Amino acid sequence: MTGLATYGGHVPVLLDQVIASLTPRDGDTMVDATFGGGGYSAGLLDAADCCVLGLDRDPDAVRRGQAQASRWGDRLSVVEGRFSTLEQTVNEQVGGQVDGVVFDLGVSSYQLDEAHRGFSFRHDGPLDMRMGADGKSAADAVNHLDEAELAGLIGRLGEERRARAVARAIVAARKEAPIARTLELAEIVRGVVRRSPDGIDPATRTFQALRLWVNDELGELEQLGASPFYVSAIDTEVAAVDDDVVPDAQINVEVVILGDHPELGADGRAIDFGVKAEDLERSLRNR
Ligand SMILES: C[S@@+](CC[C@H](N)C(=O)[O-])C[C@H]1O[C@@H](n2cnc3c(N)ncnc32)[C@H](O)[C@@H]1O
């Protein structure tokens, strides 16, 4: 693999499957809707003499991508955008006609590794977690939501069984002083949630819940599903890679091809993410 995929050492998961699903051809226009470190874009650009429009809501990812784009001549452009406005962005950038779209849902390794982004319970940083440049941060959530709201979101989005105890501990801690740092929050959670036998850090679920809430990740997916871009994407192949956005293991399909896939619903609504999307949508509604 050349180019962006090796930038920063990040190797995207399931790249081969995505390329096999989308089968880019010379002259195609592909959309990488979650550019991140650019691994999928690089894979697509390597696989054929195609053009890729890379989108990300994270300005840091866009800056990194733009700084690297010249390696591909004029075949790669990277712009800021999000799922909920995808149709408009694609129309503006490439006139709406695309041959394939890839979504690699979740948080990027850059976001996790850079302590100042506040996503990690391993590196101390400000309790931020915003993928984009605006909106409420994780610190806003833990310091301002009431205890019931906190318990609700940690239980629903993080599937944390001790959500109420975690919320109680957060509210007790913030009475002393606002919770401002990632490790501070991680320690509060570790005080009430035991380490599981598989060794997963007790803070994992709470951090995941806050990240989903801060970035309205499920709302973004729902708006994407309502977009005419998706309804009309019946002739476009779409691969979705879902490694952690929906924490429940019942979503066990990692790559889903839409378009003329035999499992696509009769009405061709691409947000169905294939047959497994029923699980996804049910899961989204229950959270
Ligand atoms: C798992 S990473 C993608 C990694 C990428 N495939 C690579 O090879 O490096 C997910 C990326 O999607 C972005 N993202 C998440 N939600 C988004 C949304 N609603 N709209 C646009 N980008 C989003 C994140 O900022 C993050 O950079």
The ligand as an SDF file (V2000), in Angstrom:
LIG
                    3D

 27 29  0  0  0  0  0  0  0  0999 V2000
  -12.8760    5.1470   11.7800 C   0  0  0  0  0  0  0  0  0  0  0  0
  -12.4010    6.7260   11.2530 S   0  0  0  0  0  0  0  0  0  0  0  0
  -12.0270    6.5190    9.5520 C   0  0  0  0  0  0  0  0  0  0  0  0
  -10.6630    5.9550    9.3150 C   0  0  0  0  0  0  0  0  0  0  0  0
  -10.2960    5.9220    7.8310 C   0  0  0  0  0  0  0  0  0  0  0  0
  -11.0910    4.9480    7.0870 N   0  0  0  0  0  0  0  0  0  0  0  0
   -8.8290    5.6290    7.6260 C   0  0  0  0  0  0  0  0  0  0  0  0
   -8.4980    4.7610    6.8200 O   0  0  0  0  0  0  0  0  0  0  0  0
   -8.0160    6.2820    8.2870 O   0  0  0  0  0  0  0  0  0  0  0  0
  -13.9180    7.6010   11.1780 C   0  0  0  0  0  0  0  0  0  0  0  0
  -13.7840    9.0280   10.7030 C   0  0  0  0  0  0  0  0  0  0  0  0
  -15.1130    9.4440   10.3820 O   0  0  0  0  0  0  0  0  0  0  0  0
  -15.3080   10.7630   10.8090 C   0  0  0  0  0  0  0  0  0  0  0  0
  -16.7320   10.9190   11.0650 N   0  0  0  0  0  0  0  0  0  0  0  0
  -17.4600   10.3820   12.0690 C   0  0  0  0  0  0  0  0  0  0  0  0
  -18.7430   10.7560   11.9690 N   0  0  0  0  0  0  0  0  0  0  0  0
  -18.8370   11.5030   10.8520 C   0  0  0  0  0  0  0  0  0  0  0  0
  -19.9240   12.1720   10.2000 C   0  0  0  0  0  0  0  0  0  0  0  0
  -21.1610   12.1240   10.6930 N   0  0  0  0  0  0  0  0  0  0  0  0
  -19.6570   12.8330    9.0650 N   0  0  0  0  0  0  0  0  0  0  0  0
  -18.4010   12.8780    8.5540 C   0  0  0  0  0  0  0  0  0  0  0  0
  -17.3280   12.2850    9.1410 N   0  0  0  0  0  0  0  0  0  0  0  0
  -17.5460   11.6060   10.2590 C   0  0  0  0  0  0  0  0  0  0  0  0
  -14.4400   10.9050   12.0430 C   0  0  0  0  0  0  0  0  0  0  0  0
  -14.0940   12.2440   12.2670 O   0  0  0  0  0  0  0  0  0  0  0  0
  -13.2620   10.0010   11.7120 C   0  0  0  0  0  0  0  0  0  0  0  0
  -12.1940   10.7460   11.1770 O   0  0  0  0  0  0  0  0  0  0  0  0
  1  2  1  0
  2  3  1  0
  2 10  1  0
  3  4  1  0
  4  5  1  0
  5  6  1  0
  5  7  1  0
  7  8  2  0
  7  9  1  0
 10 11  1  0
 11 12  1  0
 11 26  1  0
 12 13  1  0
 13 14  1  0
 13 24  1  0
 14 15  1  0
 14 23  1  0
 15 16  2  0
 16 17  1  0
 17 18  1  0
 17 23  2  0
 18 19  1  0
 18 20  2  0
 20 21  1  0
 21 22  2  0
 22 23  1  0
 24 25  1  0
 24 26  1  0
 26 27  1  0
M  CHG  2   2   1   9  -1
M  END
$$$$
